[in-house]
Amino acid sequence: MRRPPVLAPVLAAALVGACSSAPDGTTVTVYAAASLTEVFTGLGADFQAANPGARVSFNFGGSSALAQQIGQGAPADVFASASPATMEQVAAEVDRPVTFARNRLEIAVPGGNPAGVTGLADFGRAEARIALCAERVPCGAATGEVFRAAGVTPRPDTLEQDVKAVLTKVRLGEVDAALVYRTDVRAAGGEVEGIGFAEAERAVNDYPIAPLKRASPRGRQFVDFVVSEAGRAALTAAGFDVP
């Protein structure tokens, strides 16, 4: 399936700013997990093309931080989280969440794998430079599960608040290895290399999406678009599993 090219994060931010002046009822404000940045930006462009006059504004970040903002009354129409637990934090605010994607972790290393990382055991090496997600965000919770399953005590040099911040450490060569979602490795192209590991099957993240109860009709339309055949195809192409 040929799809419009995914917009770079900087261009996505420009789209968000441009949408802020749209008339009431035409803009869909979507709060989405950082790991959805590339695929949702592309889906936003597709949704706008299919719905003339509609605009999609994104706020990407750690799911727990987004849930907190929604709970404090942030003007979101849609919440797409990287875990059911973070969706549950705003259960009173949303309407009938549905699981639309699944994701799992992968080891990410800089191109060429200069530190010779081969598996999770390397995350316990004192000399290895390691980046992980903070435990309170979904990728961090999944990280804890896989290390417990592997019997490895990691020695992180930095704990980041969302998976894209972790990936940036790898892309810049600031760390020898990190745990991110496999979709993030794919989105990074040749800038990083991915290493699979068996324990990833022990911590598969379900991604729920829901319109907020106060959402505009456009917000509910966007949720329907994400779970449509076109949305499922885009998610599959990005490396997500779809239920």
C-alpha positions in Angstrom: 0.0 0.0 0.0 1.4 3.4 -1.0 1.0 5.9 1.8 2.0 9.6 2.2 5.6 9.8 3.6 5.9 10.0 7.3 6.5 13.6 8.5 9.6 14.3 10.5 9.0 15.2 14.2 9.9 18.8 13.5 7.4 19.1 10.7 4.8 17.3 12.9 5.4 20.0 15.5 4.8 22.6 12.9 1.6 20.9 11.9 0.5 21.1 15.6 1.1 24.8 15.6 -0.7 25.4 12.4 -3.7 23.5 13.7 -4.1 25.7 16.7 -5.9 28.4 14.8 -8.4 26.1 13.1 -12.1 26.7 13.8 -13.7 24.8 16.7 -14.8 21.3 15.8 -12.3 20.9 12.9 -9.2 20.0 15.0 -8.6 16.6 16.6 -6.2 16.9 19.5 -4.5 13.5 20.0 -2.3 12.6 23.0 -0.2 9.6 22.0 2.6 7.5 23.3 6.0 8.6 22.0 6.5 5.2 20.2 3.6 6.1 18.0 5.2 9.3 16.6 6.0 8.2 13.1 3.0 6.0 12.4 0.5 8.4 13.9 1.9 11.4 12.1 1.4 9.5 8.9 -2.1 8.5 9.9 -2.9 12.1 10.8 -2.0 13.1 7.2 -4.1 10.3 5.8 -7.0 11.3 8.0 -6.8 14.9 6.9 -6.7 13.8 3.2 -9.8 11.6 3.8 -11.7 14.3 5.7 -11.3 17.7 4.0 -11.4 20.5 6.5 -10.2 18.3 9.4 -6.9 18.9 11.1 -5.0 16.7 13.5 -2.8 18.1 16.3 -0.5 15.7 18.2 1.1 15.7 21.6 3.6 12.8 21.8 5.3 11.8 25.0 5.5 9.3 27.8 2.1 7.7 28.4 2.2 8.3 32.1 2.9 12.0 31.7 0.1 12.3 29.1 -2.3 10.5 31.4 -1.5 13.0 34.1 -2.1 15.9 31.8 -5.4 14.5 30.7 -6.4 14.0 34.3 -5.7 17.6 34.9 -8.0 18.7 32.2 -5.7 19.0 29.1 -7.8 19.7 26.0 -7.4 16.2 24.4 -9.9 14.5 22.1 -8.1 11.2 21.9 -5.7 9.2 24.1 -3.5 6.5 22.6 -1.4 4.8 25.3 1.4 2.3 25.3 -0.2 0.3 28.1 -3.6 -0.5 29.6 -2.3 0.6 33.0 -1.8 4.2 31.9 -5.2 4.2 30.1 -6.7 3.0 33.4 -5.3 6.2 35.1 -7.8 8.2 33.1 -10.7 5.7 33.1 -13.1 8.4 34.2 -12.2 10.6 31.3 -12.3 8.2 28.3 -15.0 6.3 26.5 -14.6 2.5 25.8 -10.8 2.0 25.1 -9.9 -0.7 22.5 -6.6 -2.4 22.0 -5.4 -1.4 18.5 -1.7 -2.5 18.5 0.9 -4.5 20.3 4.6 -3.9 20.6 7.7 -5.6 22.2 11.2 -4.6 23.2 14.4 -4.9 21.3 18.0 -4.1 22.1 19.2 -1.1 20.2 22.9 -0.4 19.6 24.7 2.2 17.5 25.6 1.2 13.9 28.3 -1.3 13.8 27.7 -2.3 17.5 31.1 -1.0 18.7 30.7 -2.5 22.2 29.9 -6.0 20.9 26.6 -6.3 22.7 25.0 -9.7 22.1 22.1 -9.9 24.7 20.6 -8.8 27.9 23.5 -10.0 30.0 25.6 -7.1 28.6 23.3 -4.7 30.4 24.8 -5.9 33.7 28.4 -5.1 32.7 29.8 -2.3 34.8 31.8 -0.8 31.8 28.8 -0.8 29.4 27.0 2.5 28.9 23.3 1.8 29.1 20.1 3.8 28.6 16.7 2.6 29.8 13.2 4.0 30.1 12.2 5.1 33.6 10.1 2.4 35.4 7.0 4.6 35.6 6.5 4.7 31.8 5.3 1.6 29.9 8.6 0.9 28.2 10.2 1.0 31.6 7.7 -1.3 33.1 8.2 -3.8 30.3 12.0 -3.4 30.7 11.8 -4.5 34.3 9.8 -7.6 33.4 12.3 -8.8 30.8 15.3 -8.3 33.1 13.5 -10.2 35.9 12.7 -13.0 33.4 16.4 -13.1 32.3 17.8 -12.9 35.8 19.9 -9.8 34.9 20.4 -6.7 37.1 20.9 -3.8 34.7 23.3 -1.0 35.4 21.7 2.0 33.6 23.7 5.2 33.2 20.5 7.2 32.4 16.8 6.7 32.8 14.6 8.6 30.3 11.0 9.7 30.4 10.0 8.2 27.1 11.3 5.7 24.6 12.3 8.3 22.0 14.7 9.9 24.4 16.3 6.5 25.0 16.6 6.0 21.3 18.2 9.4 20.8 21.0 8.3 23.2 21.7 5.4 20.9 21.5 7.4 17.7 24.0 9.9 19.1 26.4 7.2 20.2 26.1 8.3 23.8 25.4 4.8 25.1 26.5 1.3 24.0 23.0 -0.2 24.3 19.4 0.5 25.2 16.1 -1.2 25.3 13.4 0.3 23.1 10.4 -1.0 21.1 11.2 -2.8 17.9 9.1 -0.3 16.0 11.6 2.5 17.2 14.5 0.5 15.8 12.7 0.2 12.5 11.8 3.9 12.5 15.5 4.8 13.0 16.5 3.2 9.8 20.2 2.5 9.5 21.2 4.8 12.4 20.8 2.0 14.9 20.9 -1.8 14.9 18.4 -4.1 16.6 19.1 -7.3 18.5 16.2 -9.5 19.4 16.0 -11.6 22.6 13.7 -14.4 23.8 12.5 -12.7 26.9 10.8 -10.0 24.9 7.9 -12.3 24.5 7.3 -12.1 28.3 6.5 -8.4 28.1 4.4 -7.6 25.1 2.7 -4.2 25.5 -0.9 -3.7 24.5 -1.7 -0.3 23.1 -5.3 1.0 23.9 -6.9 4.0 22.2 -10.0 5.9 23.3 -11.9 9.1 22.6 -12.3 11.3 25.7 -15.9 11.6 26.9 -15.7 15.3 26.0 -14.2 14.6 22.5 -15.6 16.3 19.4 -17.2 14.0 16.7 -13.9 14.3 14.8 -12.1 12.7 17.7 -14.3 9.7 17.5 -13.8 9.6 13.7 -10.0 9.5 14.2 -10.3 6.5 16.6 -12.4 4.7 14.0 -9.8 5.6 11.4 -6.9 4.1 13.5 -8.7 0.8 13.9 -9.9 0.7 10.3 -8.2 -1.5 7.7 -6.1 1.5 6.5 -4.9 2.1 10.1 -4.1 -1.6 10.7 -2.1 -1.7 7.5 -0.1 1.4 8.5 0.6 -0.1 12.0 1.7 -3.4 10.5 4.0 -1.6 8.1 5.6 0.2 11.1 6.3 -3.1 12.9 3.4 -3.2 15.3 1.3 -6.3 15.8 -2.4 -5.7 15.3 -5.1 -7.7 17.2 
